[in-house]
Amino acid sequence: MNTVIARFKVRPGKEAEAEEAIRKMAASVEAKEPGAQTYIFHRDRKDPSQITVFEIYAGDEASSVHRASDHMAAFNALFGPLFDPASVKITRLERIAGFSR
Amino acid sequence: MNTVIARFKVRPGKEAEAEEAIRKMAASVEAKEPGAQTYIFHRDRKDPSQITVFEIYAGDEASSVHRASDHMAAFNALFGPLFDPASVKITRLERIAGFSR
């Protein structure tokens, strides 16, 4: 199981386009990546420009499928115009305990 | 739906006791809080002393039940000795799009 938290910021004035790209990306991951178990975009309640993605993949193959997907390429093509690449922070996590139901 | 990310650090030398407290807390939340939909403790792969908890509650009542629970009081009683209270960062999130399955 591979768990990742990705954080990055929406560029000012790009909120609506960013939300459209986010909804499209989430729908593509759900439809096309059976190895993606959880994939949720959020905005911070205190700073709505701050995006947090919580991602769980079944394993390394599922992570590779995600990175190599056509929808990832499409999202990456939009990334620079809509989000600040310098703000990207990726944290890779190992589960200790817990549940989702 | 209330989504929270909590981050804090394990004190050096307290790794085993911290993991025991974490496992007990996760089991109590699962058993006693039907309004907790997701509750997962992780360690960072790069810095195993860094703990990240990803939490989803059905709503404000479920969040209140969590905060007022006996197991939360028990975890808080252990918190200072096992974790650094100055390291605590709580981020409240609003879901934009995504799924868990």
N, CA and C atoms of all chains as a GROMACS GRO file, in nm:
protein
  606
    1MET      N    1   0.083  -0.120   0.000
    1MET     CA    2   0.000   0.000   0.000
    1MET      C    3   0.088   0.126   0.000
    2ASN      N    4   0.060   0.216  -0.094
    2ASN     CA    5   0.136   0.342  -0.101
    2ASN      C    6   0.042   0.458  -0.071
    3THR      N    7   0.073   0.532   0.034
    3THR     CA    8  -0.008   0.647   0.072
    3THR      C    9   0.074   0.774   0.050
    4VAL      N   10   0.011   0.873  -0.010
    4VAL     CA   11   0.080   0.997  -0.046
    4VAL      C   12  -0.010   1.115  -0.009
    5ILE      N   13   0.051   1.221   0.044
    5ILE     CA   14  -0.018   1.350   0.054
    5ILE      C   15   0.055   1.448  -0.036
    6ALA      N   16  -0.017   1.507  -0.131
    6ALA     CA   17   0.040   1.609  -0.219
    6ALA      C   18  -0.026   1.743  -0.186
    7ARG      N   19   0.057   1.846  -0.172
    7ARG     CA   20   0.003   1.980  -0.144
    7ARG      C   21   0.058   2.079  -0.247
    8PHE      N   22  -0.028   2.169  -0.292
    8PHE     CA   23   0.013   2.274  -0.386
    8PHE      C   24  -0.092   2.384  -0.386
    9LYS      N   25  -0.056   2.499  -0.443
    9LYS     CA   26  -0.144   2.616  -0.435
    9LYS      C   27  -0.204   2.654  -0.570
   10VAL      N   28  -0.330   2.694  -0.567
   10VAL     CA   29  -0.399   2.746  -0.685
   10VAL      C   30  -0.348   2.889  -0.711
   11ARG      N   31  -0.323   2.921  -0.838
   11ARG     CA   32  -0.285   3.058  -0.872
   11ARG      C   33  -0.404   3.151  -0.854
   12PRO      N   34  -0.380   3.274  -0.803
   12PRO     CA   35  -0.491   3.370  -0.786
   12PRO      C   36  -0.565   3.393  -0.917
   13GLY      N   37  -0.697   3.393  -0.911
   13GLY     CA   38  -0.778   3.416  -1.030
   13GLY      C   39  -0.806   3.291  -1.110
   14LYS      N   40  -0.744   3.178  -1.072
   14LYS     CA   41  -0.760   3.053  -1.147
   14LYS      C   42  -0.847   2.952  -1.073
   15GLU      N   43  -0.920   2.998  -0.972
   15GLU     CA   44  -0.993   2.906  -0.884
   15GLU      C   45  -1.094   2.819  -0.960
   16ALA      N   46  -1.170   2.881  -1.051
   16ALA     CA   47  -1.276   2.804  -1.120
   16ALA      C   48  -1.215   2.701  -1.215
   17GLU      N   49  -1.115   2.743  -1.291
   17GLU     CA   50  -1.050   2.649  -1.384
   17GLU      C   51  -0.978   2.538  -1.307
   18ALA      N   52  -0.918   2.573  -1.194
   18ALA     CA   53  -0.849   2.473  -1.112
   18ALA      C   54  -0.949   2.370  -1.061
   19GLU      N   55  -1.065   2.417  -1.016
   19GLU     CA   56  -1.166   2.323  -0.965
   19GLU      C   57  -1.216   2.232  -1.076
   20GLU      N   58  -1.231   2.285  -1.196
   20GLU     CA   59  -1.274   2.203  -1.310
   20GLU      C   60  -1.170   2.094  -1.340
   21ALA      N   61  -1.043   2.133  -1.342
   21ALA     CA   62  -0.935   2.036  -1.368
   21ALA      C   63  -0.929   1.929  -1.259
   22ILE      N   64  -0.950   1.972  -1.134
   22ILE     CA   65  -0.948   1.879  -1.020
   22ILE      C   66  -1.063   1.779  -1.030
   23ARG      N   67  -1.183   1.826  -1.062
   23ARG     CA   68  -1.299   1.736  -1.071
   23ARG      C   69  -1.280   1.634  -1.185
   24LYS      N   70  -1.225   1.682  -1.296
   24LYS     CA   71  -1.201   1.595  -1.411
   24LYS      C   72  -1.096   1.489  -1.375
   25MET      N   73  -0.989   1.532  -1.308
   25MET     CA   74  -0.882   1.439  -1.269
   25MET      C   75  -0.935   1.334  -1.172
   26ALA      N   76  -1.012   1.376  -1.072
   26ALA     CA   77  -1.065   1.281  -0.974
   26ALA      C   78  -1.157   1.179  -1.042
   27ALA      N   79  -1.238   1.225  -1.135
   27ALA     CA   80  -1.330   1.134  -1.206
   27ALA      C   81  -1.252   1.035  -1.292
   28SER      N   82  -1.144   1.081  -1.355
   28SER     CA   83  -1.063   0.991  -1.439
   28SER      C   84  -0.993   0.885  -1.354
   29VAL      N   85  -0.938   0.927  -1.241
   29VAL     CA   86  -0.870   0.830  -1.154
   29VAL      C   87  -0.970   0.724  -1.107
   30GLU      N   88  -1.090   0.769  -1.068
   30GLU     CA   89  -1.191   0.674  -1.021
   30GLU      C   90  -1.231   0.577  -1.132
   31ALA      N   91  -1.246   0.627  -1.254
   31ALA     CA   92  -1.295   0.544  -1.364
   31ALA      C   93  -1.187   0.453  -1.422
   32LYS      N   94  -1.062   0.498  -1.419
   32LYS     CA   95  -0.958   0.430  -1.499
   32LYS      C   96  -0.848   0.364  -1.418
   33GLU      N   97  -0.849   0.384  -1.284
   33GLU     CA   98  -0.741   0.326  -1.204
   33GLU      C   99  -0.799   0.238  -1.092
   34PRO      N  100  -0.824   0.110  -1.123
   34PRO     CA  101  -0.876   0.022  -1.018
   34PRO      C  102  -0.781   0.009  -0.898
   35GLY      N  103  -0.652   0.036  -0.919
   35GLY     CA  104  -0.554   0.026  -0.809
   35GLY      C  105  -0.549   0.149  -0.720
   36ALA      N  106  -0.623   0.253  -0.757
   36ALA     CA  107  -0.633   0.371  -0.670
   36ALA      C  108  -0.749   0.347  -0.573
   37GLN      N  109  -0.717   0.333  -0.445
   37GLN     CA  110  -0.820   0.299  -0.346
   37GLN      C  111  -0.885   0.424  -0.288
   38THR      N  112  -0.807   0.530  -0.275
   38THR     CA  113  -0.857   0.657  -0.222
   38THR      C  114  -0.787   0.768  -0.298
   39TYR      N  115  -0.862   0.868  -0.337
   39TYR     CA  116  -0.803   0.980  -0.412
   39TYR      C  117  -0.896   1.098  -0.389
   40ILE      N  118  -0.857   1.187  -0.297
   40ILE     CA  119  -0.948   1.295  -0.256
   40ILE      C  120  -0.874   1.429  -0.259
   41PHE      N  121  -0.927   1.523  -0.337
   41PHE     CA  122  -0.877   1.660  -0.336
   41PHE      C  123  -0.952   1.741  -0.230
   42HIS      N  124  -0.878   1.825  -0.159
   42HIS     CA  125  -0.938   1.915  -0.060
   42HIS      C  126  -0.879   2.055  -0.076
   43ARG      N  127  -0.954   2.153  -0.023
   43ARG     CA  128  -0.895   2.284   0.001
   43ARG      C  129  -0.888   2.307   0.152
   44ASP      N  130  -0.785   2.382   0.197
   44ASP     CA  131  -0.777   2.416   0.339
   44ASP      C  132  -0.891   2.511   0.375
   45ARG      N  133  -0.954   2.490   0.489
   45ARG     CA  134  -1.063   2.580   0.529
   45ARG      C  135  -1.009   2.721   0.558
   46LYS      N  136  -0.887   2.730   0.612
   46LYS     CA  137  -0.831   2.863   0.644
   46LYS      C  138  -0.773   2.932   0.522
   47ASP      N  139  -0.722   2.856   0.426
   47ASP     CA  140  -0.659   2.912   0.306
   47ASP      C  141  -0.705   2.830   0.186
   48PRO      N  142  -0.817   2.870   0.124
   48PRO     CA  143  -0.876   2.789   0.017
   48PRO      C  144  -0.786   2.774  -0.106
   49SER      N  145  -0.680   2.854  -0.116
   49SER     CA  146  -0.588   2.838  -0.230
   49SER      C  147  -0.496   2.717  -0.210
   50GLN      N  148  -0.491   2.666  -0.088
   50GLN     CA  149  -0.403   2.552  -0.057
   50GLN      C  150  -0.478   2.421  -0.083
   51ILE      N  151  -0.428   2.343  -0.175
   51ILE     CA  152  -0.489   2.214  -0.212
   51ILE      C  153  -0.412   2.101  -0.144
   52THR      N  154  -0.486   2.003  -0.092
   52THR     CA  155  -0.426   1.882  -0.035
   52THR      C  156  -0.491   1.761  -0.101
   53VAL      N  157  -0.411   1.672  -0.156
   53VAL     CA  158  -0.463   1.548  -0.216
   53VAL      C  159  -0.418   1.432  -0.128
   54PHE      N  160  -0.516   1.351  -0.085
   54PHE     CA  161  -0.485   1.231  -0.006
   54PHE      C  162  -0.506   1.110  -0.096
   55GLU      N  163  -0.401   1.030  -0.115
   55GLU     CA  164  -0.400   0.925  -0.216
   55GLU      C  165  -0.355   0.792  -0.155
   56ILE      N  166  -0.428   0.686  -0.183
   56ILE     CA  167  -0.385   0.551  -0.144
   56ILE      C  168  -0.390   0.462  -0.268
   57TYR      N  169  -0.277   0.399  -0.298
   57TYR     CA  170  -0.266   0.302  -0.408
   57TYR      C  171  -0.242   0.164  -0.350
   58ALA      N  172  -0.290   0.063  -0.425
   58ALA     CA  173  -0.277  -0.074  -0.377
   58ALA      C  174  -0.131  -0.115  -0.362
   59GLY      N  175  -0.043  -0.059  -0.446
   59GLY     CA  176   0.099  -0.094  -0.439
   59GLY      C  177   0.176  -0.018  -0.545
   60ASP      N  178   0.301  -0.062  -0.567
   60ASP     CA  179   0.389   0.012  -0.659
   60ASP      C  180   0.335   0.013  -0.801
   61GLU      N  181   0.274  -0.099  -0.844
   61GLU     CA  182   0.224  -0.103  -0.982
   61GLU      C  183   0.111   0.000  -0.999
   62ALA      N  184   0.023   0.007  -0.901
   62ALA     CA  185  -0.087   0.104  -0.909
   62ALA      C  186  -0.034   0.247  -0.909
   63SER      N  187   0.072   0.274  -0.832
   63SER     CA  188   0.133   0.407  -0.832
   63SER      C  189   0.191   0.439  -0.970
   64SER      N  190   0.256   0.338  -1.033
   64SER     CA  191   0.315   0.358  -1.166
   64SER      C  192   0.208   0.385  -1.270
   65VAL      N  193   0.099   0.308  -1.263
   65VAL     CA  194  -0.013   0.329  -1.356
   65VAL      C  195  -0.064   0.472  -1.344
   66HIS      N  196  -0.076   0.521  -1.221
   66HIS     CA  197  -0.123   0.658  -1.198
   66HIS      C  198  -0.030   0.759  -1.265
   67ARG      N  199   0.100   0.744  -1.239
   67ARG     CA  200   0.197   0.842  -1.291
   67ARG      C  201   0.203   0.841  -1.444
   68ALA      N  202   0.183   0.724  -1.504
   68ALA     CA  203   0.198   0.710  -1.650
   68ALA      C  204   0.067   0.728  -1.726
   69SER      N  205  -0.040   0.764  -1.657
   69SER     CA  206  -0.172   0.766  -1.721
   69SER      C  207  -0.189   0.887  -1.813
   70ASP      N  208  -0.278   0.873  -1.911
   70ASP     CA  209  -0.309   0.985  -2.000
   70ASP      C  210  -0.373   1.101  -1.922
   71HIS      N  211  -0.458   1.069  -1.823
   71HIS     CA  212  -0.522   1.178  -1.748
   71HIS      C  213  -0.420   1.252  -1.661
   72MET      N  214  -0.313   1.182  -1.615
   72MET     CA  215  -0.207   1.252  -1.541
   72MET      C  216  -0.133   1.346  -1.635
   73ALA      N  217  -0.107   1.300  -1.758
   73ALA     CA  218  -0.040   1.387  -1.856
   73ALA      C  219  -0.126   1.510  -1.885
   74ALA      N  220  -0.257   1.489  -1.896
   74ALA     CA  221  -0.347   1.602  -1.923
   74ALA      C  222  -0.350   1.699  -1.805
   75PHE      N  223  -0.351   1.644  -1.683
   75PHE     CA  224  -0.351   1.730  -1.563
   75PHE      C  225  -0.218   1.806  -1.553
   76ASN      N  226  -0.108   1.736  -1.584
   76ASN     CA  227   0.023   1.803  -1.578
   76ASN      C  228   0.035   1.916  -1.680
   77ALA      N  229  -0.030   1.898  -1.795
   77ALA     CA  230  -0.024   2.002  -1.899
   77ALA      C  231  -0.094   2.129  -1.851
   78LEU      N  232  -0.195   2.113  -1.766
   78LEU     CA  233  -0.268   2.228  -1.711
   78LEU      C  234  -0.203   2.281  -1.584
   79PHE      N  235  -0.110   2.204  -1.525
   79PHE     CA  236  -0.067   2.233  -1.389
   79PHE      C  237  -0.006   2.373  -1.374
   80GLY      N  238   0.094   2.402  -1.458
   80GLY     CA  239   0.165   2.530  -1.446
   80GLY      C  240   0.074   2.652  -1.456
   81PRO      N  241  -0.018   2.654  -1.554
   81PRO     CA  242  -0.108   2.769  -1.564
   81PRO      C  243  -0.205   2.784  -1.446
   82LEU      N  244  -0.244   2.674  -1.384
   82LEU     CA  245  -0.350   2.680  -1.280
   82LEU      C  246  -0.295   2.675  -1.137
   83PHE      N  247  -0.180   2.608  -1.118
   83PHE     CA  248  -0.123   2.587  -0.984
   83PHE      C  249   0.024   2.632  -0.986
   84ASP      N  250   0.078   2.661  -0.871
   84ASP     CA  251   0.217   2.706  -0.861
   84ASP      C  252   0.309   2.584  -0.842
   85PRO      N  253   0.386   2.548  -0.944
   85PRO     CA  254   0.474   2.430  -0.931
   85PRO      C  255   0.572   2.442  -0.815
   86ALA      N  256   0.613   2.565  -0.780
   86ALA     CA  257   0.708   2.584  -0.670
   86ALA      C  258   0.647   2.553  -0.534
   87SER      N  259   0.513   2.544  -0.531
   87SER     CA  260   0.445   2.518  -0.402
   87SER      C  261   0.426   2.369  -0.376
   88VAL      N  262   0.463   2.283  -0.469
   88VAL     CA  263   0.434   2.140  -0.456
   88VAL      C  264   0.516   2.076  -0.344
   89LYS      N  265   0.444   2.006  -0.256
   89LYS     CA  266   0.510   1.927  -0.151
   89LYS      C  267   0.448   1.788  -0.152
   90ILE      N  268   0.532   1.686  -0.168
   90ILE     CA  269   0.485   1.548  -0.171
   90ILE      C  270   0.537   1.478  -0.046
   91THR      N  271   0.448   1.415   0.030
   91THR     CA  272   0.488   1.340   0.149
   91THR      C  273   0.444   1.196   0.132
   92ARG      N  274   0.539   1.104   0.140
   92ARG     CA  275   0.507   0.961   0.128
   92ARG      C  276   0.494   0.903   0.268
   93LEU      N  277   0.384   0.830   0.289
   93LEU     CA  278   0.349   0.786   0.424
   93LEU      C  279   0.342   0.634   0.432
   94GLU      N  280   0.366   0.586   0.552
   94GLU     CA  281   0.349   0.443   0.582
   94GLU      C  282   0.240   0.430   0.688
   95ARG      N  283   0.140   0.348   0.662
   95ARG     CA  284   0.030   0.334   0.758
   95ARG      C  285   0.076   0.261   0.884
   96ILE      N  286   0.043   0.313   1.000
   96ILE     CA  287   0.070   0.244   1.127
   96ILE      C  288  -0.054   0.167   1.172
   97ALA      N  289  -0.168   0.237   1.175
   97ALA     CA  290  -0.292   0.175   1.223
   97ALA      C  291  -0.408   0.263   1.178
   98GLY      N  292  -0.527   0.203   1.176
   98GLY     CA  293  -0.646   0.280   1.144
   98GLY      C  294  -0.735   0.211   1.044
   99PHE      N  295  -0.835   0.283   0.996
   99PHE     CA  296  -0.939   0.221   0.913
   99PHE      C  297  -1.006   0.328   0.826
  100SER      N  298  -1.076   0.280   0.724
  100SER     CA  299  -1.166   0.363   0.644
  100SER      C  300  -1.289   0.277   0.618
  101ARG      N  301  -1.407   0.330   0.635
  101ARG     CA  302  -1.530   0.251   0.618
  101ARG      C  303  -1.640   0.335   0.558
  102MET      N  304  -1.952   1.672   0.645
  102MET     CA  305  -1.830   1.594   0.654
  102MET      C  306  -1.715   1.683   0.702
  103ASN      N  307  -1.645   1.638   0.804
  103ASN     CA  308  -1.530   1.712   0.857
  103ASN      C  309  -1.403   1.631   0.834
  104THR      N  310  -1.311   1.686   0.758
  104THR     CA  311  -1.184   1.620   0.730
  104THR      C  312  -1.072   1.697   0.798
  105VAL      N  313  -0.984   1.625   0.865
  105VAL     CA  314  -0.876   1.686   0.942
  105VAL      C  315  -0.746   1.611   0.914
  106ILE      N  316  -0.637   1.684   0.901
  106ILE     CA  317  -0.503   1.622   0.905
  106ILE      C  318  -0.434   1.676   1.029
  107ALA      N  319  -0.390   1.586   1.117
  107ALA     CA  320  -0.316   1.623   1.237
  107ALA      C  321  -0.173   1.570   1.221
  108ARG      N  322  -0.075   1.655   1.250
  108ARG     CA  323   0.065   1.612   1.242
  108ARG      C  324   0.135   1.644   1.374
  109PHE      N  325   0.220   1.553   1.418
  109PHE     CA  326   0.298   1.574   1.541
  109PHE      C  327   0.413   1.476   1.542
  110LYS      N  328   0.510   1.501   1.631
  110LYS     CA  329   0.633   1.420   1.631
  110LYS      C  330   0.644   1.331   1.755
  111VAL      N  331   0.695   1.211   1.732
  111VAL     CA  332   0.725   1.118   1.843
  111VAL      C  333   0.853   1.164   1.911
  112ARG      N  334   0.855   1.160   2.043
  112ARG     CA  335   0.979   1.194   2.115
  112ARG      C  336   1.083   1.083   2.093
  113PRO      N  337   1.211   1.121   2.078
  113PRO     CA  338   1.316   1.020   2.060
  113PRO      C  339   1.317   0.919   2.174
  114GLY      N  340   1.327   0.791   2.139
  114GLY     CA  341   1.330   0.685   2.240
  114GLY      C  342   1.192   0.636   2.281
  115LYS      N  343   1.088   0.704   2.234
  115LYS     CA  344   0.951   0.668   2.272
  115LYS      C  345   0.874   0.598   2.160
  116GLU      N  346   0.946   0.552   2.058
  116GLU     CA  347   0.882   0.497   1.938
  116GLU      C  348   0.788   0.381   1.969
  117ALA      N  349   0.835   0.286   2.053
  117ALA     CA  350   0.754   0.166   2.079
  117ALA      C  351   0.628   0.200   2.159
  118GLU      N  352   0.644   0.282   2.263
  118GLU     CA  353   0.528   0.322   2.344
  118GLU      C  354   0.430   0.406   2.261
  119ALA      N  355   0.487   0.491   2.175
  119ALA     CA  356   0.402   0.575   2.089
  119ALA      C  357   0.319   0.486   1.996
  120GLU      N  358   0.383   0.385   1.939
  120GLU     CA  359   0.310   0.297   1.846
  120GLU      C  360   0.200   0.221   1.920
  121GLU      N  361   0.228   0.180   2.040
  121GLU     CA  362   0.126   0.110   2.119
  121GLU      C  363   0.006   0.202   2.147
  122ALA      N  364   0.034   0.326   2.186
  122ALA     CA  365  -0.074   0.423   2.213
  122ALA      C  366  -0.155   0.450   2.086
  123ILE      N  367  -0.085   0.459   1.973
  123ILE     CA  368  -0.150   0.485   1.844
  123ILE      C  369  -0.242   0.369   1.806
  124ARG      N  370  -0.193   0.246   1.822
  124ARG     CA  371  -0.275   0.129   1.786
  124ARG      C  372  -0.400   0.120   1.873
  125LYS      N  373  -0.381   0.150   2.001
  125LYS     CA  374  -0.494   0.145   2.094
  125LYS      C  375  -0.597   0.252   2.059
  126MET      N  376  -0.548   0.372   2.029
  126MET     CA  377  -0.639   0.483   1.994
  126MET      C  378  -0.716   0.450   1.866
  127ALA      N  379  -0.647   0.400   1.764
  127ALA     CA  380  -0.714   0.367   1.638
  127ALA      C  381  -0.822   0.262   1.659
  128ALA      N  382  -0.791   0.160   1.741
  128ALA     CA  383  -0.888   0.053   1.767
  128ALA      C  384  -1.010   0.107   1.843
  129SER      N  385  -0.986   0.199   1.937
  129SER     CA  386  -1.098   0.257   2.014
  129SER      C  387  -1.188   0.342   1.925
  130VAL      N  388  -1.127   0.422   1.839
  130VAL     CA  389  -1.207   0.506   1.748
  130VAL      C  390  -1.292   0.417   1.659
  131GLU      N  391  -1.232   0.309   1.607
  131GLU     CA  392  -1.306   0.220   1.518
  131GLU      C  393  -1.422   0.153   1.592
  132ALA      N  394  -1.398   0.112   1.715
  132ALA     CA  395  -1.499   0.038   1.791
  132ALA      C  396  -1.608   0.128   1.847
  133LYS      N  397  -1.573   0.251   1.884
  133LYS     CA  398  -1.664   0.332   1.965
  133LYS      C  399  -1.720   0.456   1.897
  134GLU      N  400  -1.671   0.487   1.776
  134GLU     CA  401  -1.718   0.608   1.708
  134GLU      C  402  -1.774   0.575   1.570
  135PRO      N  403  -1.904   0.541   1.566
  135PRO     CA  404  -1.963   0.512   1.434
  135PRO      C  405  -1.957   0.632   1.339
  136GLY      N  406  -1.945   0.753   1.391
  136GLY     CA  407  -1.939   0.872   1.306
  136GLY      C  408  -1.801   0.900   1.251
  137ALA      N  409  -1.701   0.822   1.294
  137ALA     CA  410  -1.567   0.836   1.235
  137ALA      C  411  -1.560   0.745   1.113
  138GLN      N  412  -1.549   0.804   0.996
  138GLN     CA  413  -1.553   0.726   0.871
  138GLN      C  414  -1.414   0.678   0.831
  139THR      N  415  -1.314   0.760   0.859
  139THR     CA  416  -1.175   0.727   0.828
  139THR      C  417  -1.088   0.780   0.940
  140TYR      N  418  -0.994   0.700   0.984
  140TYR     CA  419  -0.906   0.743   1.093
  140TYR      C  420  -0.779   0.661   1.080
  141ILE      N  421  -0.675   0.722   1.019
  141ILE     CA  422  -0.554   0.646   0.985
  141ILE      C  423  -0.430   0.720   1.035
  142PHE      N  424  -0.352   0.652   1.119
  142PHE     CA  425  -0.222   0.704   1.162
  142PHE      C  426  -0.115   0.657   1.063
  143HIS      N  427  -0.023   0.747   1.028
  143HIS     CA  428   0.091   0.714   0.942
  143HIS      C  429   0.219   0.772   1.003
  144ARG      N  430   0.332   0.714   0.959
  144ARG     CA  431   0.461   0.779   0.979
  144ARG      C  432   0.514   0.820   0.842
  145ASP      N  433   0.590   0.932   0.838
  145ASP     CA  434   0.653   0.973   0.712
  145ASP      C  435   0.762   0.872   0.677
  146ARG      N  436   0.770   0.834   0.550
  146ARG     CA  437   0.876   0.741   0.509
  146ARG      C  438   1.014   0.804   0.525
  147LYS      N  439   1.026   0.935   0.502
  147LYS     CA  440   1.157   1.001   0.514
  147LYS      C  441   1.194   1.032   0.658
  148ASP      N  442   1.094   1.056   0.741
  148ASP     CA  443   1.119   1.092   0.882
  148ASP      C  444   1.016   1.018   0.968
  149PRO      N  445   1.050   0.895   1.010
  149PRO     CA  446   0.953   0.811   1.082
  149PRO      C  447   0.905   0.871   1.215
  150SER      N  448   0.973   0.974   1.264
  150SER     CA  449   0.925   1.037   1.388
  150SER      C  450   0.806   1.128   1.363
  151GLN      N  451   0.783   1.159   1.236
  151GLN     CA  452   0.672   1.249   1.201
  151GLN      C  453   0.545   1.168   1.180
  152ILE      N  454   0.444   1.195   1.262
  152ILE     CA  455   0.316   1.124   1.253
  152ILE      C  456   0.215   1.212   1.179
  153THR      N  457   0.135   1.149   1.093
  153THR     CA  458   0.026   1.217   1.023
  153THR      C  459  -0.101   1.135   1.045
  154VAL      N  460  -0.206   1.199   1.094
  154VAL     CA  461  -0.335   1.132   1.111
  154VAL      C  462  -0.432   1.193   1.010
  155PHE      N  463  -0.495   1.107   0.930
  155PHE     CA  464  -0.596   1.152   0.834
  155PHE      C  465  -0.732   1.109   0.888
  156GLU      N  466  -0.822   1.205   0.910
  156GLU     CA  467  -0.947   1.179   0.982
  156GLU      C  468  -1.066   1.235   0.904
  157ILE      N  469  -1.170   1.153   0.889
  157ILE     CA  470  -1.296   1.201   0.831
  157ILE      C  471  -1.410   1.167   0.927
  158TYR      N  472  -1.486   1.270   0.966
  158TYR     CA  473  -1.604   1.253   1.051
  158TYR      C  474  -1.729   1.285   0.970
  159ALA      N  475  -1.839   1.219   1.006
  159ALA     CA  476  -1.964   1.238   0.933
  159ALA      C  477  -2.012   1.383   0.941
  160GLY      N  478  -1.982   1.451   1.052
  160GLY     CA  479  -2.026   1.589   1.070
  160GLY      C  480  -1.980   1.642   1.204
  161ASP      N  481  -2.036   1.758   1.243
  161ASP     CA  482  -1.990   1.824   1.365
  161ASP      C  483  -2.017   1.740   1.489
  162GLU      N  484  -2.129   1.667   1.491
  162GLU     CA  485  -2.159   1.586   1.610
  162GLU      C  486  -2.055   1.476   1.626
  163ALA      N  487  -2.019   1.412   1.514
  163ALA     CA  488  -1.919   1.306   1.520
  163ALA      C  489  -1.783   1.361   1.565
  164SER      N  490  -1.750   1.482   1.521
  164SER     CA  491  -1.624   1.545   1.565
  164SER      C  492  -1.628   1.572   1.715
  165SER      N  493  -1.744   1.617   1.765
  165SER     CA  494  -1.758   1.646   1.908
  165SER      C  495  -1.747   1.518   1.991
  166VAL      N  496  -1.811   1.412   1.943
  166VAL     CA  497  -1.803   1.282   2.012
  166VAL      C  498  -1.657   1.238   2.022
  167HIS      N  499  -1.582   1.256   1.913
  167HIS     CA  500  -1.440   1.219   1.913
  167HIS      C  501  -1.364   1.297   2.020
  168ARG      N  502  -1.382   1.429   2.019
  168ARG     CA  503  -1.305   1.514   2.112
  168ARG      C  504  -1.340   1.486   2.257
  169ALA      N  505  -1.466   1.448   2.284
  169ALA     CA  506  -1.513   1.430   2.422
  169ALA      C  507  -1.500   1.286   2.470
  170SER      N  508  -1.444   1.198   2.390
  170SER     CA  509  -1.444   1.055   2.423
  170SER      C  510  -1.344   1.021   2.534
  171ASP      N  511  -1.373   0.911   2.604
  171ASP     CA  512  -1.281   0.862   2.707
  171ASP      C  513  -1.147   0.822   2.647
  172HIS      N  514  -1.149   0.761   2.527
  172HIS     CA  515  -1.023   0.719   2.466
  172HIS      C  516  -0.939   0.838   2.422
  173MET      N  517  -1.006   0.951   2.386
  173MET     CA  518  -0.930   1.074   2.354
  173MET      C  519  -0.864   1.126   2.481
  174ALA      N  520  -0.938   1.122   2.594
  174ALA     CA  521  -0.879   1.167   2.722
  174ALA      C  522  -0.759   1.080   2.758
  175ALA      N  523  -0.772   0.949   2.735
  175ALA     CA  524  -0.661   0.858   2.767
  175ALA      C  525  -0.540   0.885   2.677
  176PHE      N  526  -0.568   0.910   2.548
  176PHE     CA  527  -0.458   0.939   2.454
  176PHE      C  528  -0.391   1.072   2.491
  177ASN      N  529  -0.474   1.171   2.527
  177ASN     CA  530  -0.418   1.301   2.566
  177ASN      C  531  -0.331   1.292   2.692
  178ALA      N  532  -0.370   1.202   2.783
  178ALA     CA  533  -0.291   1.185   2.907
  178ALA      C  534  -0.151   1.132   2.875
  179LEU      N  535  -0.141   1.053   2.767
  179LEU     CA  536  -0.011   0.999   2.726
  179LEU      C  537   0.063   1.092   2.631
  180PHE      N  538  -0.006   1.194   2.580
  180PHE     CA  539   0.048   1.268   2.466
  180PHE      C  540   0.183   1.336   2.498
  181GLY      N  541   0.187   1.414   2.604
  181GLY     CA  542   0.308   1.488   2.638
  181GLY      C  543   0.432   1.401   2.657
  182PRO      N  544   0.419   1.290   2.728
  182PRO     CA  545   0.536   1.202   2.745
  182PRO      C  546   0.582   1.134   2.614
  183LEU      N  547   0.492   1.107   2.523
  183LEU     CA  548   0.527   1.029   2.403
  183LEU      C  549   0.549   1.115   2.278
  184PHE      N  550   0.480   1.228   2.272
  184PHE     CA  551   0.485   1.313   2.152
  184PHE      C  552   0.517   1.457   2.196
  185ASP      N  553   0.567   1.537   2.101
  185ASP     CA  554   0.602   1.675   2.134
  185ASP      C  555   0.482   1.766   2.108
  186PRO      N  556   0.418   1.817   2.214
  186PRO     CA  557   0.300   1.902   2.194
  186PRO      C  558   0.329   2.026   2.108
  187ALA      N  559   0.455   2.076   2.112
  187ALA     CA  560   0.490   2.194   2.032
  187ALA      C  561   0.493   2.164   1.882
  188SER      N  562   0.494   2.034   1.848
  188SER     CA  563   0.502   1.996   1.706
  188SER      C  564   0.364   1.979   1.642
  189VAL      N  565   0.258   1.995   1.719
  189VAL     CA  566   0.124   1.965   1.668
  189VAL      C  567   0.079   2.069   1.565
  190LYS      N  568   0.035   2.018   1.450
  190LYS     CA  569  -0.024   2.104   1.346
  190LYS      C  570  -0.154   2.040   1.301
  191ILE      N  571  -0.263   2.116   1.312
  191ILE     CA  572  -0.395   2.066   1.273
  191ILE      C  573  -0.439   2.144   1.149
  192THR      N  574  -0.479   2.074   1.045
  192THR     CA  575  -0.528   2.138   0.923
  192THR      C  576  -0.669   2.087   0.897
  193ARG      N  577  -0.764   2.179   0.888
  193ARG     CA  578  -0.904   2.142   0.860
  193ARG      C  579  -0.929   2.160   0.710
  194LEU      N  580  -0.986   2.057   0.651
  194LEU     CA  581  -0.998   2.051   0.505
  194LEU      C  582  -1.144   2.042   0.462
  195GLU      N  583  -1.168   2.092   0.341
  195GLU     CA  584  -1.300   2.079   0.277
  195GLU      C  585  -1.281   1.996   0.150
  196ARG      N  586  -1.357   1.890   0.134
  196ARG     CA  587  -1.343   1.806   0.016
  196ARG      C  588  -1.391   1.880  -0.110
  197ILE      N  589  -1.312   1.872  -0.216
  197ILE     CA  590  -1.354   1.927  -0.346
  197ILE      C  591  -1.410   1.814  -0.433
  198ALA      N  592  -1.333   1.704  -0.445
  198ALA     CA  593  -1.374   1.593  -0.532
  198ALA      C  594  -1.290   1.472  -0.495
  199GLY      N  595  -1.341   1.355  -0.532
  199GLY     CA  596  -1.263   1.233  -0.510
  199GLY      C  597  -1.346   1.121  -0.451
  200PHE      N  598  -1.278   1.016  -0.408
  200PHE     CA  599  -1.347   0.894  -0.366
  200PHE      C  600  -1.258   0.812  -0.275
  201SER      N  601  -1.321   0.718  -0.202
  201SER     CA  602  -1.251   0.614  -0.128
  201SER      C  603  -1.330   0.487  -0.150
  202ARG      N  604  -1.264   0.377  -0.180
  202ARG     CA  605  -1.336   0.252  -0.209
  202ARG      C  606  -1.258   0.134  -0.157
   0.00000   0.00000   0.00000
